[in-house]
Amino acid sequence: MNVQRRDGYACVICGRRKGHEVHKLHCHEQWEFDEELGIQRLVDMISLCFQCHMIKHIGFADMQGWIEQYALIEHFCKVNEVEREQFAIHLDESVQQWIIRNRIDWTVDMSIYSQYG
């Protein structure tokens, strides 16, 4: 399966199109987490522009110095039509969830991967 073709060569979050508004798209994994059983299951892959992808990995992107955090915040607020305060709430909730999930010794289920070739 060609993820970009399936997604119409556009970022599934902000809609920017490859070759028009963005140079390329990234493939991002979507996971389902069963915290009780400790199973992390790959459920899909989606096309994201660089900025939407870096928002998904904002802590890592900031550590690597790949993009200024203020640019990501502006993109998030524009796409979601929210103010910076809502972004701050979203970021705090995401960090708290990451801390909880980082304590779990996960079993990874990537059985869906076979359909992507």
Backbone as a ProteinNet text record, in pm:
[ID]
protein_1_A
[PRIMARY]
MNVQRRDGYACVICGRRKGHEVHKLHCHEQWEFDEELGIQRLVDMISLCFQCHMIKHIGFADMQGWIEQYALIEHFCKVNEVEREQFAIHLDESVQQWIIRNRIDWTVDMSIYSQYG
[TERTIARY]
85	0	88.8	59.6	131	54	113.1	45.7	17.6	116	95	-14.9	-16.1	-121.7	-258.7	-267.3	-394.2	-441.9	-346.2	-379.8	-389.9	-390.6	-405.6	-286.6	-167.5	-44	-59.9	-129.4	-153.1	-135.1	-96.5	-87.5	-228.9	-248.6	-383.8	-429.9	-339.2	-378.4	-408.9	-314.8	-334.4	-375.9	-362.7	-408.6	-311	-193.3	-97.7	-54.4	-43.8	-19.2	127.1	175.6	311.7	326.1	436.5	462.3	397.5	310.5	244.3	288.1	228.9	262.5	382.8	414.5	529.6	611.2	739.7	829.9	810.1	793.1	776.1	686.3	642.9	561.8	637.9	609.4	667.5	562	607.3	517.4	523.1	409.4	402.2	319.7	372.3	301.1	196.9	82.4	-19.5	-30.6	-27.1	-24	-146.9	-184.6	-289.3	-217.5	-247.4	-178.2	-275.6	-245.6	-320	-228	-244.9	-155.4	-170.4	-290.6	-314.4	-237.3	-240.8	-171.1	-28.9	6.9	140.5	164.9	60.7	73.7	62.4	163.5	166.2	145.9	33.1	-4.2	-2.7	71.7	69.9	-63.1	-138	-271.3	-282.4	-189.7	-196.1	-68.9	-50.6	52.9	-15.6	25.9	-37.5	68.3	27.4	115	102.9	219.7	222.9	327.1	299.1	401.2	504	616.7	724.6	676.7	604.3	562.7	465.1	365.3	270.8	342.8	439.8	514.8	598	660.7	742.6	657.4	533	443.9	417.8	402	382.3	502.3	621.6	746.3	814.4	737.1	787	906.9	907.4	1020.5	1147.5	1138.2	1252.6	1299.6	1205.3	1240.4	1313.3	1268	1331.6	1472	1487.6	1619.6	1717.9	1671.1	1757.3	1783.3	1705.3	1720.6	1674	1581.1	1534.5	1447	1374.7	1282.5	1257.1	1239.5	1211.1	1073.1	1065.2	939.3	828.8	865	761.5	693.7	769.2	710.7	610.7	642.8	550.2	424.1	442.3	326.8	235.1	293.3	212.7	136.8	203.8	139	24.8	50.1	-52.2	-174.7	-150.9	-261.8	-340.6	-271.7	-339.5	-424.8	-366.5	-436.9	-557	-539.9	-646.4	-736.9	-706.3	-784.2	-800.9	-685.5	-683.6	-578.5	-583.3	-484.5	-369.4	-263.9	-145.6	-176.9	-275.8	-310.8	-359.5	-437.6	-485.2	-369.2	-273.3	-154.7	-80.8	-65.2	6.4	-62.9	-193.9	-269.7	-246.3	-254.2	-230.8	-89.7	8.9	147	165.4	109.3	121.3	56.9	-61.9	-128.6	-46.5	13	95.1	219.5	282.6	402.1	365.8	255.7	213.2	184	119.3	90.6	220.2	316.4	445.6	517.4	513.8	579.3	518.8	386.5	318.5	354.2	344.7	372.2	519.7	606.6	749.8	789.3	703.9	731	694.3	626.2	575.1	674.6	697.2	780	687.8	683.3	585.7	618.2	513.8	519.8	467.7	543.9	508.7	445.5	327.8	254.6	255.1	330.3	338.4	279.5	182.6	126.8	60.8	11.5	-51	51.9	177.9	284.7	290.1	252.8	261.5	176.7	71.3	-11.6	49.9	157.4	224.3	340.6	373.5	480.3	610.7
-118.3	0	123.6	217.4	343.9	443.6	477.5	563.4	701.8	761.1	895	895.6	794.7	787.7	774.7	685.1	667.9	799.4	879.7	1005.1	1123.2	1093.3	1199.5	1293.9	1244.2	1323.5	1452.4	1441.6	1557.2	1517.4	1613.7	1593.3	1569.8	1460.6	1428.1	1520.2	1598.5	1690.2	1829.8	1889.5	2027.8	2039.2	1930.8	1931.1	1985.3	2031.1	2083	1970.2	2003.1	1902	1898.1	1774.7	1752.1	1812.3	1884.8	1946.3	2081.6	2119.4	2249.7	2331.4	2302.3	2377.8	2321.5	2194.4	2132.1	2052.2	2040.6	1969.2	1818.2	1767.4	1623	1595.8	1471.2	1424.9	1318	1308.9	1206.4	1100.1	978.6	870.1	856.8	869.6	865.6	745.1	672.5	556.2	600.6	535.5	557.9	431	450.1	337.7	337.6	219.5	198.8	140.5	192.6	150.6	84.6	-38.5	-106.9	-105.1	-2.3	16.6	-94.1	-149.2	-256.3	-383.2	-420.2	-541.1	-512.6	-383.8	-348	-379.6	-363.8	-392.1	-261.2	-237.6	-122.3	-177.3	-140.4	-198.8	-92.7	-120	-33.2	-51.7	59.1	47.7	115.1	204.7	270.4	351.2	393	488.7	598.9	722.4	836.6	931	1012.3	1113	1243	1296.8	1425	1515.9	1646.3	1743.7	1749.3	1811.6	1819.1	1881.3	1992.5	2060.6	1976.7	1916	1831.1	1710.9	1655.9	1542.2	1582.7	1698.5	1743.6	1776.9	1820	1842	1708.8	1602.1	1468.2	1426.7	1477.6	1442.5	1569.5	1658.6	1792.1	1791.1	1703.7	1697.8	1655.1	1553.5	1503.3	1607	1668.7	1769.7	1886.5	1927	2036.7	1997.9	1877.2	1830	1826.6	1787.1	1776.5	1911.7	2012.3	2144.1	2150.7	2062.7	2055.2	2171.9	2228.3	2337.8	2414	2543.4	2625.6	2591.3	2576.9	2538	2641	2769.7	2871	2849.6	2802.2	2776.5	2661.9	2561.4	2449.5	2493.2	2576.3	2625.2	2706.4	2793.4	2872.5	2782.5	2680	2587.6	2513.5	2460.9	2389.8	2478.7	2601.5	2693.2	2727.5	2748.5	2780.7	2663.4	2544.3	2426.2	2391.9	2403	2365.2	2481	2600.8	2721	2742.6	2739.4	2759.8	2864.8	2910.7	3004.4	2927.3	2998.1	2935.8	2865.7	2915.3	2853.9	2709.8	2688.6	2553.2	2463.8	2522	2444.1	2401.3	2492.9	2462.2	2349.4	2349	2241.3	2110.1	2114.3	1994.3	1939.6	2026.9	1984.3	1922.1	1984.6	1931	1792.9	1776.6	1645.8	1541.1	1580.5	1487.6	1444.9	1539.2	1507.1	1413.3	1440.2	1353.4	1212.2	1201.8	1070.6	999.2	1071.8	1014.3	961	1036	992.9	861.6	852.6	730.1	613.3	635.4	526.5	486.9	577.8	547.9	453.6	437.6	347	202.3	179.3	46.4	-26.5	-153	-239.6	-300.1	-238.1	-270.2	-396.3	-468.4	-569.9	-499.8	-506	-433.4	-528.2	-490.9	-568	-487.6	-535.6	-468.3	-555.6	-639.8	-733.7	-662.7	-543.4	-468.1	-427.6	-421.6	-376.2	-453.1	-579	-662.5	-608.1	-535.3	-482.3	-360.2	-306.2	-190.7	-231.2	-361.2	-408.2	-362.6
0	0	0	-86.7	-89.4	-3.1	110.5	207.9	150.1	82.3	27.2	-79.1	-163.9	-266.4	-199.8	-98.7	-28	33.9	84.6	151.8	54.4	-74.6	-174.1	-181.7	-144	-146	-67.1	46.5	132.9	278.5	359.6	503.9	556	629.6	676.4	789.9	846.1	953	899	825.8	781.7	635.4	559.6	421.6	319.1	362.6	264.5	171.5	42.7	-60.4	-102.9	-120.9	-168.9	-308.8	-329.1	-458.1	-475.2	-381.5	-386.2	-265	-149.5	-28.3	46	24.6	91.3	-10	19.3	-70.9	-63.3	59.4	77.1	195.6	206	317.6	394.7	521.9	608.4	635.5	660.1	698.1	850.1	914.7	1061	1105	1202.6	1255.7	1357	1354	1455.4	1538.8	1668.5	1762.1	1850.9	1892.6	1992.5	2114.7	2231.8	2353.2	2449.8	2487.3	2593.1	2714.6	2796.6	2910.5	3013.3	3026.6	3123.2	3086	2957.5	2911.3	2863.5	2848.8	2804.2	2656.6	2575.3	2432.2	2354.1	2272.2	2183.4	2042.3	1979.2	1850.7	1741.1	1633.9	1517.3	1447	1429.3	1369.9	1233.1	1200.4	1070.2	1048.9	925.6	889.2	810.9	835.9	771	716	619.2	559.3	638.1	676.7	748.3	685.9	685.4	647	760.5	733.5	832.4	963.2	955.8	1077.8	1159	1094.2	1168.3	1227.7	1154.4	1206.4	1327.7	1322	1434.6	1556.3	1535.6	1649.9	1719	1640.9	1698.7	1782.9	1748	1816.3	1868.2	1928.9	1960.9	2055.9	2153.3	2245.5	2174.2	2092.8	2017.3	1915.3	1845.2	1744.7	1810.2	1928.4	2000	2045	2096.4	2139.8	2023.2	1905.2	1788.1	1722.2	1758.9	1699.8	1555.3	1519	1380.5	1340.4	1435.6	1404.3	1533.6	1519.7	1636.6	1691.2	1823.1	1884.8	1858.7	1852.5	1828.3	1692.6	1591	1459.4	1467.1	1547.4	1564.5	1638	1738.8	1814.4	1723.3	1640.9	1548.2	1451	1398.7	1304.6	1374.2	1494	1570.3	1592.8	1635.9	1666	1540	1429.1	1303.6	1256.3	1254.4	1204.8	1292	1422.9	1516.8	1556.4	1504.2	1532.9	1683.1	1752.4	1896.9	1932.2	2055.1	2107	2172.6	2203.3	2264.2	2397	2468.3	2595.8	2574.7	2468.6	2439.4	2396.7	2324.6	2288.4	2414.9	2509.7	2634.3	2709.6	2711.7	2777	2704.1	2571.2	2490	2514.1	2514.3	2535.2	2672.9	2775.1	2911.2	2921.2	2862.4	2864.9	2789.8	2678.3	2599.8	2677.6	2745.6	2824.6	2939	3006.1	3116.4	3066.6	2951.5	2892.7	2855	2800.8	2764.4	2887.7	2997.1	3121.5	3169.9	3169.1	3213.6	3122.9	2993.2	2898.4	2895.9	2927.3	2927	3040.5	3138.4	3251.3	3220.4	3109.6	3075.3	2986.6	3015.5	2931.5	2826	2707.6	2605.7	2527.5	2490.3	2385.4	2261.4	2152.1	2031.1	1930.4	1883.9	1782.6	1653.5	1554	1425.2	1314.8	1350.6	1252.9	1135.1	1153.5	1043.7	939.3	977.8	889.3	758	760.9	640.8	525.1	554.7	445.5	378.9	436.4	377.8	286.8	283.6	195.2	244
[MASK]
+++++++++++++++++++++++++++++++++++++++++++++++++++++++++++++++++++++++++++++++++++++++++++++++++++++++++++++++++++++

